[in-house]
Amino acid sequence: MVAVALDIETCPLPTSSFSEVQADRYEKELAREQEKNPDQTEEEASQRARTFHPYLGWISCVSVVRGPLGGDHRTPHSWTASTPSEEEALLTEFWAAVEELRDGMARSREDLVWTTFNGKDFDVPYLTARSTHHGVQPTGSGLLNTYPYSHTPHADLPTIWPSSHYSLEEMCAHLGVPSPKDELEGSEVAEAVADGRIDQVEAYCERDAVATFRCLSQVQWALN
């Protein structure tokens, strides 16, 4: 079986670009964020409210890594966008690659499993929402399967032990997988993109994808 791990990084759209409908959604998301985390500053709440909603944010990086389940992975591959205007090209190229992979797997008659960390609730809905916004057709594949009670063809790692609450870093520590975390944190992605440090964001996203791949190898019994 071949496994492909995926991770995305997202950034907030500027509030000055919002339509009336977006502005209304933003106010609701901002209020919800402030209620959940009352200790954060208004700027922090604003950034989170926009970053994590696909109507208010955009995708700056998509990273994937592929390899035989339980074996060595290939070099990660990424698609990046330094500005919102580049997002459509990123998504077009990504889905074209997914379609090419799907066709290649069909020819080789190998089984393919996608794996994410919280991808069924975040990454995939965000990808499809942003793609549809640009008129880009998401490619039919196992990645789009977000049924929460099945681990094939899409294994979302937090659903392996659904009664627990844990981060990717905590799961790595539990399974003896090297931590993907380095000098950059998720909350710093937007600033790094704005500063022109998309290479750091790409490296950060790829580390998470590799860690996700390695974690799946440790819990591959769940796919049976």
RODO-2510 file (C-alpha; in nm, 4 decimals, decimal comma):
residues 224
     n   res          X          Y          Z
     1     m     0,0000     0,0000     0,0000
     2     v     0,1216     0,3493    -0,0879
     3     a     0,0609     0,6342     0,1584
     4     v     0,0483     1,0045     0,0768
     5     a     0,0544     1,2512     0,3666
     6     l    -0,0747     1,6048     0,3191
     7     d    -0,0596     1,9307     0,5126
     8     i    -0,1612     2,2874     0,4286
     9     e    -0,0767     2,6331     0,5624
    10     t    -0,3275     2,9179     0,5530
    11     c    -0,3156     3,2957     0,5882
    12     p    -0,5764     3,5669     0,6593
    13     l    -0,7193     3,7808     0,3814
    14     p    -0,7081     4,1584     0,4473
    15     t    -1,0320     4,2897     0,5953
    16     s    -1,0214     4,5746     0,3429
    17     s    -1,0970     4,3211     0,0686
    18     f    -1,4113     4,1839     0,2348
    19     s    -1,7518     4,2088     0,0776
    20     e    -2,0503     4,2871     0,2967
    21     v    -2,1228     3,9159     0,3333
    22     q    -1,7606     3,8389     0,4245
    23     a    -1,7544     4,1237     0,6746
    24     d    -2,0616     3,9827     0,8461
    25     r    -1,9035     3,6378     0,8653
    26     y    -1,5825     3,7941     0,9958
    27     e    -1,7616     3,9658     1,2837
    28     k    -1,9209     3,6367     1,3839
    29     e    -1,5921     3,4453     1,3662
    30     l    -1,4105     3,7205     1,5562
    31     a    -1,6692     3,7162     1,8371
    32     r    -1,6466     3,3372     1,8567
    33     e    -1,2666     3,3505     1,8706
    34     q    -1,2651     3,6157     2,1430
    35     e    -1,5119     3,4131     2,3475
    36     k    -1,3005     3,0979     2,3195
    37     n    -0,9709     3,2720     2,3973
    38     p    -1,0413     3,5898     2,5998
    39     d    -0,6735     3,6405     2,6906
    40     q    -0,5552     3,6990     2,3340
    41     t    -0,5228     4,0448     2,1857
    42     e    -0,7757     4,1752     1,9339
    43     e    -0,5119     4,1499     1,6607
    44     e    -0,4437     3,7859     1,7480
    45     a    -0,8144     3,7061     1,7526
    46     s    -0,8620     3,8799     1,4183
    47     q    -0,5824     3,6846     1,2555
    48     r    -0,7101     3,3500     1,3845
    49     a    -1,0693     3,4294     1,2866
    50     r    -0,9589     3,4945     0,9277
    51     t    -0,6868     3,2320     0,8965
    52     f    -0,9030     2,9358     0,9927
    53     h    -1,2137     3,0160     0,7857
    54     p    -1,1933     2,9459     0,4098
    55     y    -1,4205     3,2424     0,3280
    56     l    -1,1826     3,4757     0,5114
    57     g    -0,8415     3,3236     0,4413
    58     w    -0,6297     3,1716     0,1665
    59     i    -0,3837     2,8844     0,1172
    60     s    -0,0145     2,9699     0,1041
    61     c     0,1291     2,6176     0,0930
    62     v     0,0285     2,2584     0,0270
    63     s     0,2845     1,9866     0,0969
    64     v     0,2687     1,6144     0,0278
    65     v     0,5037     1,3261     0,0862
    66     r     0,4656     0,9785    -0,0605
    67     g     0,6051     0,6341     0,0134
    68     p     0,5205     0,2706     0,0835
    69     l     0,3311     0,2364     0,4087
    70     g     0,5809     0,1453     0,6781
    71     g     0,8757     0,2199     0,4476
    72     d     1,0914     0,5150     0,3515
    73     h     0,9225     0,8199     0,2050
    74     r     1,0261     1,0203    -0,0987
    75     t     1,1386     1,3822    -0,0905
    76     p     0,8370     1,6013    -0,0025
    77     h     0,6815     1,8155    -0,2739
    78     s     0,5107     2,1507    -0,2205
    79     w     0,3027     2,4090    -0,4030
    80     t     0,3320     2,7623    -0,2659
    81     a     0,1667     3,1018    -0,3058
    82     s     0,3287     3,4189    -0,1776
    83     t     0,0136     3,6289    -0,2253
    84     p    -0,3609     3,5597    -0,2510
    85     s    -0,3400     3,6268    -0,6262
    86     e    -0,1164     3,3203    -0,6638
    87     e    -0,3542     3,0850    -0,4826
    88     e    -0,5537     2,9839    -0,7912
    89     a    -0,2393     2,8631    -0,9720
    90     l    -0,1311     2,6702    -0,6617
    91     l    -0,4658     2,4908    -0,6438
    92     t    -0,4816     2,4213    -1,0170
    93     e    -0,1382     2,2594    -1,0110
    94     f    -0,2124     2,0655    -0,6943
    95     w    -0,5335     1,9054    -0,8217
    96     a    -0,3681     1,8242    -1,1552
    97     a    -0,0992     1,6372    -0,9607
    98     v    -0,3653     1,4537    -0,7581
    99     e    -0,5353     1,3441    -1,0793
   100     e    -0,2049     1,2266    -1,2254
   101     l    -0,1323     1,0298    -0,9079
   102     r    -0,4790     0,8734    -0,9125
   103     d    -0,4371     0,7634    -1,2731
   104     g    -0,0906     0,6265    -1,2063
   105     m    -0,2105     0,4236    -0,9096
   106     a    -0,4954     0,2828    -1,1196
   107     r    -0,2500     0,1687    -1,3865
   108     s    -0,0210     0,0055    -1,1305
   109     r    -0,3166    -0,1437    -0,9414
   110     e    -0,1657    -0,0381    -0,6100
   111     d    -0,3784     0,0668    -0,3153
   112     l    -0,3464     0,4286    -0,2053
   113     v    -0,4251     0,5784     0,1338
   114     w    -0,4163     0,9504     0,2082
   115     t    -0,3289     1,0646     0,5571
   116     t    -0,3720     1,3987     0,7329
   117     f    -0,3828     1,5406     1,0830
   118     n    -0,7281     1,6920     1,1290
   119     g    -0,7600     1,6921     0,7516
   120     k    -1,1201     1,5748     0,7390
   121     d    -1,2337     1,8720     0,9477
   122     f    -0,9878     2,1368     0,8238
   123     d    -0,7476     2,0697     0,5351
   124     v    -0,9896     1,9060     0,2906
   125     p    -1,2863     2,1417     0,3493
   126     y    -1,0477     2,4380     0,3228
   127     l    -0,8942     2,3034     0,0003
   128     t    -1,2299     2,2383    -0,1628
   129     a    -1,3803     2,5707    -0,0514
   130     r    -1,0880     2,7747    -0,1807
   131     s    -1,0699     2,5716    -0,5026
   132     t    -1,4392     2,6166    -0,5740
   133     h    -1,4055     2,9902    -0,5064
   134     h    -1,1579     3,0063    -0,7949
   135     g    -1,3571     2,7726    -1,0197
   136     v    -1,0966     2,4993    -0,9826
   137     q    -1,2437     2,1494    -0,9832
   138     p    -1,1204     1,9276    -0,6968
   139     t    -1,0087     1,5939    -0,8372
   140     g    -1,2147     1,2963    -0,7290
   141     s    -0,9904     1,0833    -0,5124
   142     g    -0,9713     0,9203    -0,1733
   143     l    -0,8506     1,2472    -0,0255
   144     l    -1,2028     1,3869    -0,0583
   145     n    -1,3480     1,1055     0,1520
   146     t    -1,4137     1,2725     0,4883
   147     y    -1,6322     1,0018     0,6420
   148     p    -1,5192     1,0123     1,0073
   149     y    -1,5478     0,6414     1,0899
   150     s    -1,3237     0,4953     0,8212
   151     h    -0,9447     0,5102     0,7834
   152     t    -0,9366     0,4149     0,4155
   153     p    -0,8941     0,5709     0,1668
   154     h    -0,8285     0,8689     0,3952
   155     a    -0,6780     0,8201     0,7397
   156     d    -0,7181     1,1282     0,9591
   157     l    -0,4847     1,0658     1,2514
   158     p    -0,6898     1,2296     1,5333
   159     t    -0,9685     0,9796     1,4614
   160     i    -0,7418     0,6863     1,5503
   161     w    -0,8077     0,7597     1,9187
   162     p    -1,1130     0,9885     1,8900
   163     s    -1,1833     1,0121     2,2624
   164     s    -0,8510     1,1908     2,3179
   165     h    -0,7422     1,5445     2,2326
   166     y    -0,3863     1,5773     2,1110
   167     s    -0,1699     1,7717     1,8688
   168     l     0,0521     1,6311     1,5953
   169     e     0,3550     1,7090     1,8105
   170     e     0,2055     1,5151     2,1033
   171     m     0,1230     1,2194     1,8802
   172     c     0,4798     1,2184     1,7497
   173     a     0,6129     1,2104     2,1057
   174     h     0,3751     0,9261     2,1948
   175     l     0,4779     0,7184     1,8935
   176     g     0,8501     0,7940     1,9062
   177     v     0,8419     0,9967     1,5834
   178     p     1,0798     1,2964     1,5571
   179     s     0,8984     1,6219     1,6273
   180     p     0,8213     1,8315     1,3177
   181     k     0,8425     2,1562     1,5130
   182     d     1,1341     2,3921     1,4562
   183     e     1,1906     2,7660     1,4798
   184     l     0,8653     2,8529     1,2987
   185     e     0,5227     2,8072     1,4619
   186     g     0,1820     2,7942     1,2979
   187     s     0,0868     3,1343     1,4389
   188     e     0,3881     3,2852     1,2600
   189     v     0,3061     3,1567     0,9107
   190     a     0,1168     3,4679     0,7976
   191     e     0,3976     3,6975     0,9136
   192     a     0,6573     3,4809     0,7393
   193     v     0,4609     3,4909     0,4129
   194     a     0,4195     3,8678     0,4387
   195     d     0,7944     3,9022     0,4966
   196     g     0,8744     3,7017     0,1845
   197     r     0,9915     3,3960     0,3775
   198     i     0,7774     3,1471     0,1863
   199     d     1,0710     2,9038     0,1850
   200     q     1,0472     2,8778     0,5643
   201     v     0,6732     2,8183     0,5429
   202     e     0,7314     2,5480     0,2814
   203     a     0,9893     2,3747     0,5024
   204     y     0,7531     2,3979     0,8010
   205     c     0,4632     2,2489     0,6038
   206     e     0,6817     1,9688     0,4668
   207     r     0,8011     1,8742     0,8166
   208     d     0,4400     1,8345     0,9270
   209     a     0,3623     1,6206     0,6206
   210     v     0,6614     1,3940     0,6904
   211     a     0,5646     1,3607     1,0578
   212     t     0,2099     1,2705     0,9537
   213     f     0,3437     1,0043     0,7160
   214     r     0,5640     0,8558     0,9890
   215     c     0,2818     0,8516     1,2431
   216     l     0,0570     0,6609     1,0023
   217     s     0,3290     0,3994     0,9630
   218     q     0,3200     0,3479     1,3398
   219     v    -0,0574     0,3009     1,3485
   220     q    -0,1055     0,1183     1,0192
   221     w    -0,2915    -0,1580     1,2058
   222     a    -0,5871     0,0828     1,2068
   223     l    -0,6191     0,0435     0,8281
   224     n    -0,7005    -0,3278     0,8510
***
